[in-house]
């Protein structure tokens, strides 16, 4: 039997990843769409509040958007795995454009709350998960190659930049131009850049019906649930808890110290540290297997999460957030690498979308829980304790499952057979 061995060895860099034919085009096309997705939530809040005068209604509409995005996203990803990204993405984007138009219309015409929530649900249900789509394309192009780690680092950094720029851009356009401008611009970026992304068909993964079976996958073709994937899904959930808890706790801390306006800057310091750490991590070639790196990074994050508990002033909190921020991007990169390794290619878009949804769920739940905690007797210290406890438990889970994860990634590093159909002699 003839086989071609593709190993994760050799020199890898951002440049070599982007020089892969077609890679730079889809990566750059997805960038504006990511910013649009990052703008959506805050854009809706400003628009609905301006028209109704109620943050409660604005929160319900934004929550409807987020819930629909979280629950429906994996289902649309399943269709993309089955029929191909371009075939599903184009009608999805058209539906999203119609949903955004409907949301703006009902908001500006004073429609009742039920109509606003319905439009929010429709907009959230039709927004594509560009991070998952882009990650699936990187995997299709670079599976088994050393450039895949820098590629996932680029993905993480691109998302960090999008969520640094997006909220600020949403507020700027809503306050400078019109309350609905942030929502309109977000929708335009998603739809416009999304159509360009969909037009780049050459780099789209083959649909499930036509893709060749992946004989090295840890599970059979078309399957998703597994112990390995459950561990990685839990890691994404824990990262969401970290983000949601920290956002609320930082805001509360700044308010207690009469520096509410500094909350965004403080959280931005953590995001900046994550961005720089992601760039640095993508340039190195660690000798430790990803399955062993993951619990170590989670343990580092857990320990670093104790630092905000020691802060007594906003400037001290800013410094304390740098170290946990530096652990976020490497954790996301390693987790993405493991998802790509242990999940069958026929369901890879679904897998990346589920991890995004798990993170979003962690943010939503933890924000609600920590909001109550910081209002209680424990104050902000109780809020900052939540990430430590969550990440410690997740690190223990990842450590216990490292052998199973390593077995899955070992299978991925084995020869990816390109079998000659005429060869029936056997091994």
C-alpha positions as CSV (number, residue, x, y, z in Angstrom):
1,X,0.0,0.0,0.0
2,X,1.4,3.4,-1.0
3,X,1.1,6.2,1.6
4,X,2.3,9.7,1.8
5,X,3.4,10.9,5.2
6,X,2.6,14.4,6.2
7,X,4.1,15.3,9.5
8,X,3.9,18.5,11.6
9,X,7.6,19.1,11.2
10,X,9.8,21.7,9.5
11,X,9.9,25.4,9.7
12,X,6.5,27.1,10.1
13,X,5.7,30.8,10.2
14,X,2.9,33.2,9.6
15,X,4.4,34.0,6.2
16,X,4.5,30.4,5.1
17,X,0.9,29.9,6.3
18,X,-0.4,32.9,4.5
19,X,1.6,32.0,1.3
20,X,-0.4,28.8,1.0
21,X,-2.5,29.2,-2.2
22,X,-5.8,30.8,-1.4
23,X,-5.1,31.2,2.3
24,X,-4.5,35.0,2.5
25,X,-7.6,35.7,0.4
26,X,-10.1,33.9,2.6
27,X,-8.3,35.1,5.8
28,X,-8.5,38.8,4.8
29,X,-12.0,38.4,3.5
30,X,-13.2,37.1,6.9
31,X,-11.5,40.0,8.8
32,X,-14.2,42.7,8.2
33,X,-16.9,40.1,8.8
34,X,-15.4,39.3,12.3
35,X,-15.5,43.0,13.1
36,X,-19.2,43.1,12.1
37,X,-20.0,40.2,14.3
38,X,-18.2,41.9,17.2
39,X,-20.2,45.1,16.7
40,X,-23.6,43.5,16.6
41,X,-24.4,43.1,20.3
42,X,-23.5,46.6,21.4
43,X,-24.9,48.1,18.2
44,X,-28.3,46.6,19.0
45,X,-28.2,47.8,22.6
46,X,-27.6,51.4,21.5
47,X,-30.2,51.3,18.8
48,X,-33.0,49.8,20.9
49,X,-32.2,51.9,23.9
50,X,-32.3,55.1,21.8
51,X,-35.7,54.2,20.4
52,X,-37.4,52.7,23.5
53,X,-35.5,54.5,26.3
54,X,-35.2,51.2,28.1
55,X,-32.0,49.2,28.8
56,X,-34.2,46.3,29.9
57,X,-35.8,46.0,26.4
58,X,-32.4,46.5,24.8
59,X,-31.0,43.7,26.9
60,X,-33.8,41.4,26.0
61,X,-33.4,42.0,22.3
62,X,-29.6,41.6,22.4
63,X,-30.1,38.4,24.5
64,X,-32.5,37.1,21.9
65,X,-29.8,37.7,19.2
66,X,-27.1,35.9,21.4
67,X,-29.3,32.9,22.2
68,X,-30.3,32.4,18.6
69,X,-26.7,32.7,17.5
70,X,-25.5,30.2,20.1
71,X,-28.2,27.6,19.4
72,X,-28.7,27.8,15.7
73,X,-25.1,28.4,14.7
74,X,-24.1,24.7,15.1
75,X,-27.1,23.6,13.0
76,X,-26.2,25.9,10.1
77,X,-22.6,24.6,10.4
78,X,-23.9,21.1,10.1
79,X,-25.5,22.1,6.8
80,X,-22.2,23.6,5.6
81,X,-20.3,20.4,6.5
82,X,-22.9,18.4,4.5
83,X,-23.4,20.6,1.5
84,X,-20.4,22.9,1.4
85,X,-19.8,26.4,2.8
86,X,-20.6,28.5,-0.4
87,X,-23.9,26.7,-1.0
88,X,-25.2,27.4,2.5
89,X,-23.4,30.7,3.2
90,X,-24.9,32.7,0.4
91,X,-28.6,32.2,1.3
92,X,-27.7,32.5,5.0
93,X,-26.2,35.9,4.3
94,X,-29.2,37.0,2.3
95,X,-31.4,36.0,5.2
96,X,-29.2,37.9,7.6
97,X,-29.5,41.1,5.5
98,X,-33.2,40.8,5.6
99,X,-33.3,40.1,9.3
100,X,-31.1,43.2,10.0
101,X,-33.3,45.3,7.8
102,X,-36.4,44.1,9.7
103,X,-34.7,44.7,13.1
104,X,-33.8,48.3,12.2
105,X,-37.3,48.9,10.7
106,X,-39.2,47.7,13.8
107,X,-36.9,49.6,16.1
108,X,-37.3,52.9,14.2
109,X,-41.1,52.5,13.9
110,X,-41.8,51.9,17.6
111,X,-42.9,48.3,17.2
112,X,-43.7,46.4,20.4
113,X,-41.1,44.4,22.3
114,X,-42.3,41.1,20.9
115,X,-41.6,42.2,17.4
116,X,-38.1,43.5,18.4
117,X,-37.3,40.2,20.1
118,X,-38.5,38.2,17.1
119,X,-36.3,40.3,14.8
120,X,-33.4,39.9,17.2
121,X,-33.9,36.1,17.1
122,X,-33.9,36.1,13.3
123,X,-30.7,38.2,13.1
124,X,-28.9,36.0,15.6
125,X,-30.0,32.8,13.9
126,X,-28.7,33.9,10.5
127,X,-25.3,35.4,11.5
128,X,-22.5,33.1,10.2
129,X,-19.7,31.9,12.5
130,X,-16.8,33.1,10.5
131,X,-14.2,31.9,13.0
132,X,-15.4,28.4,12.6
133,X,-15.6,28.7,8.8
134,X,-12.1,30.1,8.5
135,X,-10.6,27.5,10.9
136,X,-12.2,24.7,8.9
137,X,-10.6,26.1,5.7
138,X,-7.2,26.3,7.4
139,X,-7.6,22.7,8.4
140,X,-8.5,21.6,4.9
141,X,-5.4,23.4,3.5
142,X,-2.8,22.6,6.2
143,X,-3.9,19.4,7.9
144,X,-0.8,17.6,9.2
145,X,1.5,20.5,8.4
146,X,3.6,22.6,10.7
147,X,1.9,25.8,9.4
148,X,-1.3,24.9,11.1
149,X,-0.3,26.2,14.5
150,X,0.7,29.7,13.1
151,X,-2.6,29.6,11.2
152,X,-4.6,29.0,14.3
153,X,-2.6,31.8,16.0
154,X,-3.6,34.1,13.2
155,X,-7.2,33.1,13.8
156,X,-7.0,33.9,17.5
157,X,-5.2,37.2,17.0
158,X,-7.8,38.2,14.3
159,X,-10.6,37.5,16.7
160,X,-8.9,39.5,19.4
161,X,-8.5,42.5,17.1
162,X,-12.1,42.2,16.0
163,X,-13.4,42.3,19.5
164,X,-11.1,45.2,20.4
165,X,-12.3,47.3,17.4
166,X,-15.9,46.1,17.1
167,X,-17.5,47.4,20.3
168,X,-15.8,50.8,20.0
169,X,-16.8,51.2,16.4
170,X,-20.4,50.3,17.2
171,X,-20.6,53.0,19.9
172,X,-18.7,55.6,17.7
173,X,-21.1,55.2,14.7
174,X,-24.2,55.1,16.9
175,X,-23.2,58.3,18.8
176,X,-21.7,60.3,15.9
177,X,-24.2,59.4,13.1
178,X,-27.4,57.7,14.1
179,X,-28.4,55.2,16.9
180,X,-29.1,52.6,14.2
181,X,-25.8,53.2,12.4
182,X,-23.8,50.7,14.4
183,X,-26.3,47.9,13.7
184,X,-26.5,48.8,10.0
185,X,-22.7,48.9,9.6
186,X,-22.3,45.6,11.5
187,X,-24.8,44.0,9.1
188,X,-23.1,45.5,6.0
189,X,-19.7,44.2,7.1
190,X,-21.0,40.7,7.8
191,X,-23.0,40.4,4.5
192,X,-20.5,42.2,2.2
193,X,-17.3,40.5,3.5
194,X,-19.3,37.2,3.9
195,X,-20.2,37.2,0.2
196,X,-16.6,37.7,-0.8
197,X,-15.6,34.9,1.6
198,X,-18.3,32.6,0.0
199,X,-17.0,33.4,-3.5
200,X,-13.6,32.0,-2.7
201,X,-14.7,28.4,-3.4
202,X,-11.3,26.9,-4.0
203,X,-10.3,26.9,-0.4
204,X,-13.7,25.7,1.0
205,X,-13.6,22.2,2.5
206,X,-15.2,19.4,0.4
207,X,-18.8,18.7,1.4
208,X,-19.4,15.6,3.5
209,X,-21.0,13.8,0.6
210,X,-17.9,14.1,-1.6
211,X,-15.1,14.2,0.9
212,X,-12.8,11.2,1.1
213,X,-13.0,9.2,4.4
214,X,-10.5,10.3,6.9
215,X,-8.9,7.1,8.0
216,X,-6.8,8.8,10.7
217,X,-9.7,10.4,12.6
218,X,-10.2,9.5,16.2
219,X,-13.8,8.8,15.4
220,X,-15.6,7.5,12.4
221,X,-16.8,9.8,9.6
222,X,-19.7,12.0,10.4
223,X,-19.5,11.6,14.2
224,X,-19.0,14.4,16.7
225,X,-19.7,13.4,20.3
226,X,-16.7,11.8,22.0
227,X,-14.8,12.0,25.3
228,X,-12.0,14.0,23.7
229,X,-14.4,16.6,22.2
230,X,-16.3,16.8,25.5
231,X,-13.1,17.8,27.2
232,X,-12.4,20.5,24.6
233,X,-16.0,21.7,24.8
234,X,-15.6,22.1,28.5
235,X,-12.4,24.1,28.0
236,X,-14.3,26.5,25.7
237,X,-17.0,26.8,28.3
238,X,-14.5,27.6,31.0
239,X,-12.9,30.2,28.9
240,X,-16.3,31.8,28.4
241,X,-16.8,31.8,32.2
242,X,-13.4,33.5,32.5
243,X,-14.4,36.2,30.0
244,X,-17.9,36.8,31.4
245,X,-16.8,36.8,35.0
246,X,-13.8,39.1,34.4
247,X,-15.9,41.6,32.4
248,X,-18.4,42.0,35.1
249,X,-15.9,42.0,38.0
250,X,-13.6,44.5,36.3
251,X,-16.6,46.8,35.7
252,X,-17.8,46.5,39.3
253,X,-14.2,47.0,40.6
254,X,-13.9,50.2,38.6
255,X,-17.2,51.5,39.8
256,X,-16.4,50.8,43.4
257,X,-13.2,52.8,43.0
258,X,-15.0,55.7,41.3
259,X,-13.2,55.0,38.0
260,X,-16.1,53.5,35.9
261,X,-14.8,55.1,32.7
262,X,-11.6,53.1,33.1
263,X,-13.3,49.7,33.0
264,X,-12.9,49.4,29.2
265,X,-9.3,50.4,29.3
266,X,-8.6,47.8,32.1
267,X,-10.2,45.0,30.2
268,X,-8.4,46.2,27.0
269,X,-5.1,45.7,28.8
270,X,-5.9,42.0,29.2
271,X,-7.0,41.7,25.6
272,X,-3.8,43.4,24.4
273,X,-1.7,40.9,26.5
274,X,-3.6,38.1,25.0
275,X,-3.0,39.4,21.5
276,X,0.7,39.7,22.0
277,X,1.0,36.3,23.6
278,X,-0.9,34.8,20.7
279,X,1.5,36.3,18.2
280,X,4.5,35.1,20.2
281,X,3.1,31.6,20.7
282,X,2.4,31.2,17.0
283,X,6.1,31.8,16.2
284,X,7.4,29.0,18.4
285,X,7.5,25.3,17.9
286,X,6.9,23.7,21.3
287,X,8.2,20.2,21.8
288,X,5.5,19.3,24.4
289,X,2.4,17.6,22.8
290,X,-0.7,19.8,22.7
291,X,-2.6,17.4,24.9
292,X,0.1,18.0,27.6
293,X,0.3,21.7,27.0
294,X,-3.4,22.3,27.5
295,X,-3.7,21.4,31.3
296,X,-0.5,23.3,32.0
297,X,-1.8,26.5,30.3
298,X,-5.1,26.1,32.1
299,X,-3.3,25.7,35.4
300,X,-1.2,28.9,34.6
301,X,-4.5,30.7,33.8
302,X,-6.0,29.5,37.1
303,X,-3.1,30.7,39.1
304,X,-2.8,34.0,37.2
305,X,-6.6,34.5,37.9
306,X,-5.7,34.9,41.6
307,X,-3.8,38.1,41.0
308,X,-6.9,40.4,40.6
309,X,-8.0,39.3,44.1
310,X,-4.9,41.1,45.4
311,X,-5.6,44.4,43.6
312,X,-6.5,47.4,45.8
313,X,-6.6,50.1,43.1
314,X,-7.4,50.3,39.4
315,X,-3.8,50.6,38.3
316,X,-3.0,47.5,40.3
317,X,-5.9,45.7,38.7
318,X,-4.6,46.7,35.3
319,X,-1.2,45.1,36.1
320,X,-2.9,42.0,37.6
321,X,-4.9,41.4,34.4
322,X,-1.8,41.2,32.2
323,X,-0.7,37.8,33.3
324,X,-4.0,36.0,32.9
325,X,-4.4,37.8,29.6
326,X,-1.1,36.3,28.4
327,X,-2.5,32.8,28.9
328,X,-5.8,33.2,27.0
329,X,-4.6,33.2,23.4
330,X,-2.2,30.2,23.8
331,X,-5.1,28.3,25.4
332,X,-7.4,29.0,22.5
333,X,-4.7,28.1,20.0
334,X,-3.9,24.8,21.6
335,X,-7.5,24.0,22.1
336,X,-8.2,24.7,18.4
337,X,-5.3,22.5,17.4
338,X,-6.7,19.6,19.4
339,X,-10.2,20.1,18.0
340,X,-8.7,19.9,14.5
341,X,-6.8,16.7,15.5
342,X,-9.5,14.7,17.2
343,X,-12.6,15.5,15.2
344,X,-13.4,14.0,11.8
345,X,-13.1,16.4,8.9
346,X,-16.7,15.8,7.9
347,X,-18.0,17.6,11.0
348,X,-15.1,20.0,11.6
349,X,-17.1,23.2,11.0
350,X,-19.7,22.0,13.5
351,X,-17.0,21.2,16.0
352,X,-15.5,24.7,15.8
353,X,-19.0,26.3,15.9
354,X,-19.9,24.2,19.0
355,X,-16.7,25.4,20.8
356,X,-17.7,29.0,20.0
357,X,-21.2,28.4,21.3
358,X,-19.9,26.9,24.5
359,X,-17.7,29.9,25.1
360,X,-20.7,32.2,24.4
361,X,-22.8,30.2,26.8
362,X,-20.1,30.5,29.5
363,X,-20.0,34.2,29.0
364,X,-23.8,34.6,29.3
365,X,-24.2,32.4,32.4
366,X,-21.2,33.6,34.3
367,X,-22.1,37.3,33.6
368,X,-25.5,36.7,35.2
369,X,-24.2,34.7,38.2
370,X,-21.2,37.0,38.9
371,X,-23.5,40.1,38.6
372,X,-25.3,38.8,41.6
373,X,-22.2,37.8,43.4
374,X,-20.5,41.2,43.2
375,X,-23.7,42.8,44.6
376,X,-23.5,40.5,47.6
377,X,-21.2,40.6,50.7
378,X,-18.3,39.1,48.8
379,X,-18.1,42.0,46.4
380,X,-15.7,42.0,43.5
381,X,-13.4,39.4,45.2
382,X,-16.2,36.9,45.0
383,X,-16.5,37.7,41.3
384,X,-12.8,37.3,40.6
385,X,-12.8,34.0,42.5
386,X,-15.1,32.4,39.9
387,X,-12.5,32.1,37.1
388,X,-10.0,30.6,39.5
389,X,-12.3,27.9,40.6
390,X,-13.6,27.1,37.1
391,X,-10.2,27.0,35.5
392,X,-8.7,24.9,38.3
393,X,-11.4,22.3,37.8
394,X,-11.0,22.4,34.0
395,X,-7.2,22.0,34.3
396,X,-7.8,18.9,36.4
397,X,-10.2,17.5,33.8
398,X,-7.7,18.2,31.0
399,X,-4.9,16.6,32.9
400,X,-7.0,13.5,33.6
401,X,-7.9,13.3,29.9
402,X,-4.5,14.1,28.4
403,X,-3.7,10.5,27.5
404,X,-6.9,10.1,25.5
405,X,-6.3,13.5,23.8
406,X,-2.7,12.6,23.0
407,X,-3.9,9.3,21.5
408,X,-6.3,11.3,19.2
409,X,-3.6,13.7,18.1
410,X,-1.1,10.8,17.6
411,X,-3.6,9.3,15.2
412,X,-3.8,12.6,13.4
413,X,0.0,12.7,13.0
414,X,0.1,9.2,11.6
415,X,0.4,8.8,7.8
416,X,-2.6,10.2,6.0
417,X,-3.2,7.5,3.5
418,X,-3.6,8.4,-0.2
419,X,-4.4,5.0,-1.4
420,X,-4.1,3.9,-5.0
421,X,-7.5,2.3,-5.8
422,X,-5.8,-0.2,-8.1
423,X,-3.6,-1.5,-5.3
424,X,-5.3,-4.5,-3.7
425,X,-2.2,-6.2,-2.5
426,X,-2.7,-5.1,1.1
427,X,-0.1,-3.9,3.5
